[in-house]
């Protein structure tokens, strides 16, 4: 589960925090990447 803020989970698979990503801007970039990755894997049926 979520242990602090800001923190988010993408598709129940990836948990990320601003601290992990080097700040809030980095966290949003990583989240965008993971969301794109998950959308692409779902559209291809992987």
C-alpha positions in Angstrom: 0.0 0.0 0.0 0.8 3.7 0.0 3.2 4.5 2.8 3.8 8.2 2.2 3.0 11.2 0.0 3.6 11.9 -2.8 3.4 8.2 -3.8 1.4 6.4 -6.5 0.8 3.0 -7.9 0.4 2.4 -11.6 -1.9 -0.5 -12.7 -1.4 -2.3 -9.3 2.2 -3.3 -10.5 4.5 -0.3 -9.9 4.8 1.8 -6.8 6.8 5.0 -7.1 7.5 8.0 -4.9 9.1 11.3 -5.5 12.1 10.2 -3.4 12.7 7.2 -5.7 12.4 9.3 -8.8 14.5 12.3 -7.7 11.6 14.6 -7.1 8.0 15.2 -8.1 8.8 16.0 -11.7 10.8 12.8 -12.1 8.0 10.8 -10.5 5.5 12.2 -13.0 7.9 11.3 -15.9 8.3 7.8 -14.6 4.6 7.5 -14.1 3.9 8.7 -17.7 6.4 6.1 -19.0 4.9 3.2 -17.0 1.3 4.2 -18.0 2.4 4.1 -21.7 4.1 0.8 -21.1 1.0 -0.7 -19.6 -1.3 0.7 -22.2 0.9 -0.7 -25.0 1.0 -4.1 -23.3 -2.8 -4.2 -22.9 -3.4 -3.2 -26.5 -1.1 -6.0 -27.8 -2.6 -8.5 -25.4 0.7 -9.2 -23.5 
